[in-house]
Amino acid sequence: MVESTKRGTNWQDDELDLIVADYFSMLVAELSGQAYVKYRHSTALMATIDRTHRSVEFKHQNISAVLDELGLPWIPGYKPKLNYQNAIFDAIDRYLTKHPGILEPTPVPKPVLPAPTEIFVAPPVLRATSEQIPKRLRQLVVKFDPVERDHRNRLLGKAGEAFVVDLERCRLEEGNRADLARKVKWTAAEDGDGAGYDVSSFSLDGHPRFIEVKTTNGSSRTPFFLSRNECDIARQCPIEWRIYRVHLFASGPRIFTIAPPLETKVKLSPETWRASF
């Protein structure tokens, strides 16, 4: 096997554009259920740009890491890896700017409801203050804001709420509380968004549970919006109120929960100001 002549050299823009485009072609196939073979893609790319298999695989993992920060799905098997070459941010910026449809809301499939014992996972660990996100990546996140994108995607939000309603009924029925399962209420759909939570449910011992559902197709670390009303209800009802953070919704939903006080579980940052006269 002929060794690459580019070993140890930085990737150039044309090479990065090729691997980013190829990555997204595989991702589209992955999300649509079309068959594809990663090795064939890698082999063709290696022949075109004269890079080693290890270098190509590492760059695929870099792309996954950036997409993870952008709240986008990434290809299973290319686990996100940091230690970026900064130029990868520019290449992804060029691709997404040229193909904005990647970021547009798509029809939300109704995922298969897993067993409640399978779907709940531990929340992500808070990043250390010293763990810095590269400046160019921060700029990319601002430009293609995953929080705002999820917030605008009303179909995704409603699908996540409906999913949690079904899940809560299933959880209570499996806990021999069919009486409580019948009382689970999709509050946001029946009464509107002013309650400060989306779903009214119960613990197995019958205590009320007020669930605010936050849904994303991104990973567990994708940020989300909290309204002032939601934060107020969290402070007023710390025993009953919970966030259900539904993530990886399109590919295989998982949920972690957050209980008040919120300040100890997430980093809260003011995003907007209300201007009045």
N, C-alpha and C positions, 0 to 999 in steps of 0.2 A: 504494500500500500504506500503510495507516494505521500510524503509528509507535506503539510501545508507550508507554503512559503511566507505566510502571514502570521505565523505563531508569535505571540507576544506583541503584536501591533494593534493599535486601536481600530475599531470598526469605523468605516467611512459612511457618510450619509447615504450613498446609493445602496450599500450593503444593508444598512439598518432599515431603509425603506422597503427593501425586498423581504427581509425576515418579518417585519411588522405586517406587511400585506399578506404574507403566507400564513402567519399566525392567525390573523383574522379570518382567512378563508377556512382554516381548520375549525376555528371557534364557531363560525356560522354553521358548519356541518355538524358540529357537536350539539349545538342548541336545537337544530332542526331534526336531529335523529338520523342524519345521513351518514353512510359508512365512509370512513377515510382511514388511511394508514399513516401514522406519524412518521414511521421510518422512511417511507417513500418520499414524504415531503422533505425530511431532513436530508436525505441522500441527494435529491435534486438540487436543494439549496446549496449543499456543500460543493457540488460540481460547478455551480454557477459562480459562487463567490470565493471559492478556495479557502474555506474555513474548516477546522476539524469538527468532528462530531461533538466532542466535549464543549467546544466553544459555542456551537450552534445551540446545544441543549441548555447551556448556561444562559445564553441570551433569551431563549424561550422563557426561562424561569424569571429573568429580569422583567420581561414583558408582563408575565402573570402578576408580578409584584406591583407594577404600576397600575394595572387594571384593578387589582385588589384595592388600591388606594382610591381609585376613581369610582368604586362601587359597582364595577362591571364584573360579570362572570368571567372565569378564566378556565383554561383547558385542564381537566383532571390529568394528572401525570406530569404536569409542568408546575410543580409546587413553587409558590412565590419565593424568590431568592433576592436578597438585597445586594449591596456592593455594586450599584449601578455605574455604568458609564453615562455621564450626564447627557450625551448626545441621544440616548434612547428616548428621553423625554421629548425632544424636538421631533423625532421620527413619529412617535405616537401622536403628538400634536398635529403634525402634517396629515397623518392618516385620518384622524377623527374630524379635522376641519374639512377635509375633502369628502368624507363619507359621514355626514351628520345623521343619516338614517340609523346608524348603529346605536345612537343615543336616544332615538325616539321611542315612545311607548309602543309596545307590540301587544297583540292579543295575549291576555294572561291565561295560560292553561290552568285548569283546576288540578292541582297535584293530588296524588294518591295520599290518603290520610294514613300516616304511620301509626303504630301503637303509641299511646302516650308515653310509655316507658322508653321509647326509642328517640322521640323527637326533642326532649328537653336536654339541653347541654349546659355546661358551665359558661359563664360570661367571660369575655376576653379580659386579660389582665391589663390594667391601666399602664400606658407607656410611662416610663421614667421621664422626669423633666429633662434629663440630660440627653435623651434619645431624640436627636434632631432629624427632621425631615428635610431633605435637600431643598434649597430655595426654588429651583426650577420645577421640582415636583409639586411644591406648594402652589406655585403659579398655575400649574396644569390642573390641579384640583379646583382652584378658584374658577378657572375658565370653563371646566366641564363639571360643575358642582354636583356631586352625587346627592347631596341633601336636598337641594332645590329640585333636582330631577325626580327623585322619589316623591317629594311633596306635591309636584304637579301631576304625577301619574295617579289620578283618582281611581282608575280601574284597578291598579295594583293595590292601592290602599283598601278598597272595598273587598277585593278578592282575599286579602290577608285577614280582614275582619271576619268574613264568612268562614274562612278556614278555621279560625280560632273558635267561633261559635260551634262548629261541628266537633272540633277537638274537645272542647269543654263538655259537651253533651256525651261524647264517647268516654271521656275520663270518669265522669260521674256514673254513667251506666256500668262501666267496668268495676267501679267501686261500690256496686250494689246500692246506688242512690238514684234510681230512675225517677223518683219523685222530684229530686232537685234538677235532674237533667231536663225535665219538662219545663222548668222555670227559667232556664238560661235565656237571657234576652239580648238581642242585638240592639243595644241602646242607641247607637249612632244612627242606625237605619230607621228605627221606630220613633225616636224622640228628637233627632237632630244631633248636632255636634257640640251642644253647649254644656253637656254634663261633666266634661273633663275626663271621660273615659268612653270606650267604645262598646264594651261587652260587660253585662252584669251576670256573674256566675256565683259559684259557692265552693267552699272547701268541703271535703267529705264529711266534716262534722257539722255542716250547715251554716257556717259563718259566711257572710257576704264577701264576694271578691269582685272588685272593680278593676277591669282590665283595659288598659290603654294599649292598643295594637300599633306597632311600628313595623312596616314591612318593606323589605328590599330584596332585589335579586342579587345584591352584592353579598359580601362576606360579613362575618360577625362584627368586624371593626368599622363598617360603614357608618358614618355619623348620621344623626337624625334630628329633626326639629322637635322641640317641646314648646307648647304655648304657655303663656302666663297662667291661663286657667288650669291647665293640666298640672303645672307645678303647685298651684294653690291647693287643688284637690289632694295632691300627694301629701302636702303638709297637714291638711285637715284630717285626712283618713289614712294615716301611715300603716295601720294594720290591714285595712281592706284593699288598698290601691296597689296595683302592680303594673309595670310595663312588661308586655310580652314582645320581645324583639324577634320578629320572624325574619330570618335571613336565608339566603340560597333558595328563595321561594320557587323559582322556575325549575331548578335542577334537582332539588331534594331538600325540602324545608326542614329547618332546625330552629329551635326557639331557646333563648335564655331569658330569664326573668330578672327584673330589677325592682327592689323594694326601697321605699324611702328609709332614711334620708338620702336623696339623690346626690347630694354634694359629695358623699363618700364613695359613690359607685361610678360616677361619670364626671368628666370635666365639662362644666357648663360655661358657655361663652355667649355674651350678648351679640346678636347678629343684626338686629334692625332697631330703629327708633321710630316711635309713633310721633309724627309731626301734627300739631293741632293749633288752632287759633282761638 
